[in-house]
Each structure stands twice: as structure tokens, then as C-alpha cells.
């Protein structure tokens, strides 16, 4: 309708306020990749905008935003010099609503590298909703890097291996990375090379996470830390996995191979149940295994939430251990 279209139109002040809300954090951390707009929390409901070294990935949750493309891109071009980018702005649009979750053919796909905390990561825009680097996990990567010295770790559903890179850069002596996708593991290997990290300290396994955990338990293998960040749903030779049905079992299997003073980072990216429900499920499993929830880290400052969204954030993360 005319009224809803008018509510989508953004003025430059909206975009400037979004930038000013995170400017100090971005500059202090020297970030080349960050979230510029996080939906309604930044006054632009239904739109998320991520900045990657001069390029923009825009995800719209309704087709109405796509009709505002020219206006949105115009505002971003005005703001672009603020970010110190060395390239002209390029825009990659995604549709992200039920029945239509895909990259739109608005720009030629591009692969390049971005820096985070002195590390380099490969990013791909224009091919899918996933770029290869989850910006909302930035603070958890930094936390893992700090605790990884001389550790043996396990990165399950490792995707392109950003947690693996962080741990090895922090001095981990051995990291095992498990994922069903050989394509993702190939990206992981490229990220290791980008950062001159020793391949001898790392092993990639193309396989099922639960099967690897069972094998580790049989072999009495333990880990100083484990990252558990599964997709909502996956299908492999061993069967299907869904967070709704299998997350508790998977968490228990992780805790069975976690060293006595180890840490488990349990993550969930779905809104099928709230943060409170997620924590209660984990609390029950952890208590039965003699562990407890240590911390529920908030999202990075460039991912603000509305009061409603805080109750059920898209990404839920919990650190589990013994003290």
C-alpha cells in the first residue's frame, strides 16, 4: 500500500544514526566487516545491511524493500566515504522471506578477503545468503582465540573454519574441524593459508558430527574446547539432523568428550524457540553431566536488538563448563 511504501522510505538521517551508533566500536576494533543496519533496531524494519571492505550485502525480508533499492543505494553512496573504503561501493541484494531465500542477480558475484583482529578471511558475495564469515560470531571468535593457547579443540559444523583460524592464531596445538561439506572445508584450508597457519596442527574431516563424537568417545579422546554451531537442518549419510529434535543429544555427546576444565560454546541460529527455552534445555543437559552454564554472551555492538528481539534473538550462544 501507499502507506507501507512510505514507511519504508529512509532518509539520510536514519542511515547516519545507524552508523553513529556503532562508529566508535567499528573504528576502535579496526573492523573491515560489520553490520551497518540491523533491522528495526536501527529504524529500518525488514532490512539488514552488512559492510564488507567496501561492498554491501543487503537482506530484505519483504519484496517491498526491493522496490526501494535505488533509494537505499543512494543513501549508502552518500555515507560510503565515512567507512574509509578503498573501493567504490557495490551492492549485493538478498531475498530472505518464507519461500524465497536467495541471492538476487543484482551484481556479479565477487570473492575477496577481509581482515578481523589481524586475521584474514575469504568472503564471497552474490552467490548465497552466506558470505563465509558470520559477523555476529566476532566476539566469540575473539574469546576463543584468547583461551586457545596450547589447547586441543574441536570445531563441529565448522563451515569455513573461522573459529578454527581464531584458535590456531591463539596458539592451539591441535584443532579438528568437522563438516559434511567438502566445499566449506576447502574454504577453511584457504583461510588457513591466508593466515600462514600450520596445516600440521589442523585436521579437516568431511563427515557427520555425531558420528565423530561417538568415535571420539570410543577412543577416549577429549578436547579442551568445542564449538557447536549447527545449521537448523542438515542431511547426511548417517541421516538427518534438526536443531528441534537433535540438539540436546548432540550437546550431551559434546560434554562426554569435553575435558574436565574444558569449555563448550553452544550456538543456535533459529527462532523456533526463545533464548530462555534454549538455556533451559542446555541447563538440564549440562547439570546431568556435572557442568553448568557459565555465560550467555550478548551479540556484538553492531547487532543491536529491539526489546522484543532480545527475548528471541536470531543467534543464541551459551558457554558451558565447570567454573
C-alpha positions, -999 to +999 in steps of 0.1 A: +000+000+000+010+036-003+013+040+035+035+009+038+057+020+009+061+054+026+072+038+059+100+020+041+115+052+026+146+061+046+161+095+049+198+101+052+194+109+089+183+073+096+214+059+080+237+084+097+222+075+131+228+038+124+264+045+116+270+068+145+256+042+169+284+018+160+311+041+147+333+042+178+332+004+182+340-002+145+369+022+144+384+011+177+383-025+166+396-016+131+368-036+115+367-041+078+334-060+080+305-051+103+267-048+103+256-013+094+219-018+098+202-044+120+165-043+111+140-024+133+167-018+160+182+008+136+149+022+124+147+002+092+124-028+099+128-057+074+163-048+062+198-059+073+229-043+057+264-058+062+295-039+051+325-060+038+355-039+028+336-015+006+309-039-006+274-041+009+252-072+014+216-063+018+190-088+030+153-078+027+126-097+045+099-084+021+096-076-016+087-041-007+123-033+002+134-044-033+112-016-047+133+008-027+166-004-040+175+029-057+168+050-026+187+026-003+218+025-026+217+063-029+218+068+008+247+043+012+267+060-015+264+092+004+276+075+036+302+054+020+332+078+024+327+076+062+339+039+062+374+046+047+368+020+019+394+019-009+369+006-034+337+021-049+305+007-033+290-024-048+256-038-037+246-074-034+209-079-026+193-110-010+157-120-006+151-135+028+114-143+034+095-176+036+096-194+002+123-171-012+157-172+004+183-165-022+209-141-036+194-119-063+212-112-095+220-076-088+258-077-091+284-101-105+295-124-076+328-114-060+353-132-038+378-112-017+394-111+017+386-091+048+405-085+080+393-091+115+415-088+145+446-091+124+433-122+107+422-126+070+391-144+059+378-152+024+344-137+017+320-144-012+292-121-021+264-126-046+262-164-046+241-171-015+229-156+018+260-169+034+292-149+028+316-173+045+321-151+076+293-148+103+298-113+117+276-119+147+302-145+160+330-120+160+332-116+198+331-154+203+359-159+179+380-133+199+371-151+231+381-185+217+414-171+204+423-158+239+417-192+256+431-215+229+468-214+238+483-249+240+448-264+237+432-293+217+400-282+202+370-294+181+351-273+157+318-290+147+297-279+117+328-258+111+315-240+079+345-221+065+366-225+097+366-190+112+367-205+147+395-228+137+415-199+123+410-179+155+420-209+177+452-217+158+461-180+157+457-181+195+482-209+198+461-240+198+484-271+194+457-291+176+423-284+161+399-309+144+373-294+121+342-314+111+317-306+084+297-325+058+306-301+031+339-305+013+333-271-003+333-255+031+364-274+041+381-262+010+373-226+021+387-235+055+420-246+040+423-214+020+416-194+052+445-212+069+468-204+040+457-168+041+469-166+077+501-187+073+488-212+099+505-246+101+485-273+084+503-298+107+482-285+137+449-290+119+428-318+106+397-314+084+371-342+085+343-344+059+317-363+079+289-364+104+294-345+137+275-370+158+294-400+144+327-382+150+317-375+186+308-412+191+341-423+177+359-399+199+342-413+230+350-448+220+387-438+215+386-419+248+396-387+231+390-354+249+390-318+239+399-286+259+372-267+240+344-275+215+324-252+192+289-265+184+272-242+158+250-264+137+226-253+109+189-256+116+187-287+094+212-309+075+211-342+058+240-367+055+247-404+050+240-410+087+205-395+085+191-360+091+198-335+118+174-308+131+180-285+160+145-291+173+150-329+176+187-335+179+204-305+197+201-320+232+216-353+222+244-335+203+252-313+233+254-343+256+278-361+232+300-330+232+301-328+270+311-365+271+343-357+253+350-323+269+380-322+292+373-317+330+381-280+328+370-276+291+347-251+275+318-258+252+304-229+230+269-240+222+252-219+195+218-220+178+206-199+149+168-203+148+138-186+163+117-218+167+123-214+205+133-185+227+166-178+244+151-187+277+139-221+263+174-227+247+191-220+280+167-242+300+174-271+276+211-267+279+210-262+317+192-296+320+218-314+298+248-296+315+236-304+350+232-341+342+268-341+330+282-322+360+286-289+341+268-256+342+261-225+321+290-200+326+279-172+304+254-161+278+273-135+257+254-107+241+257-100+204+284-076+192+275-039+195+268-037+157+239-061+162+216-041+185+181-055+193+147-042+200+133-052+234+112-079+217+141-093+197+162-096+229+138-123+241+143-144+210+175-133+191+183-150+158+216-162+172+217-177+207+251-186+223+260-201+256+294-210+271+293-242+292+319-255+316+327-263+353+337-229+367 
